């Protein structure tokens, strides 16, 4: 009895601690509920991103469809040596790096678009402009190819208009020109993704303290000056983080886009690493070699991620992992 009274006295002496102790079971229960809500999504991510990693074992066997893996010859690193001597790998890596670097050069454009949208004062025009620029993101690559073909093929709308106006003498097949295919695909990718990528910067702009703009206007700063001195520096950390993540994905130039835009005339210049893995594995049935190439891509991507993470921590004092 005396011990219970002593405990009651101690708890009444510290009301804040008493309130925290009473809330602990409630917080723990809410955490369990949130964990149960997240478990299905964690399971899906684990099933589609981590379970397939067990398939990497095929890269070390001379596997052929229809033959059990236990009856397949173990070849060790033979497929990796084959990858190093494959003359197609140089061409594929060149295409992948070129297209990825061109996409990186276009990275500031979504930031500028977000700044332009945020500076529009007419709310109706702002919503219309943002919706119009974001809409291409929801269009499948097959529809994008159909639109591009109807516009830029040798018998498309652009060539027809230019011929009738007398601005050109011969038809130009933009989608079949190997000399400009990298630039063409970069512009198409930019058109499709610029509005969607700008949403992240718009969210960062909205989170900027409005008192900073008020103080700048009191000091006599105009609209352009506030953009240079407040808006862009405030969203620059977001831009840097996104670019560091983009650098780690240099070997992931894309798959769907180059699959649908692939044709005989530009096949050698548009085949990227993902498309090469698809062709080797599913079209040519060389599963072990395509698995080895996929492993090479994953290892390089993880290495680049940790390199840029260490570089960010050394230069900015902050890391992304």
Buried (B, 14 or more C-beta within 10 A) or exposed (E): EEEEEEEEEEBEEEEEEBEEEEEEEEEEEEEEEEEEEEEEEEEEEEEEEEEEEEEEEBBBBEBEEEEEEEEBEEBEEBBBEBBEEBEEBEBBBEBBBBBBBBBEEBBEBBBBBBBBBBBBEEEEEBEEBBEEBBEBEEEEBEEBBEBBBEEBBEEBEBBEEBBEEEEEEEBBBBBBBEEBBBEBBBEBBBEBBBBBBBBBBBEBBEEBEEEBBEEBEEEEBEEEEBBEBBBBEBBEEBBBBBBBBBBBBBBBBBBBBBBBBBEEBBBEBBBBBBBBBBBBBEEEEBBBBBBBBBBBBBEBBEEBBEEBBEEBEEEEEEBBE
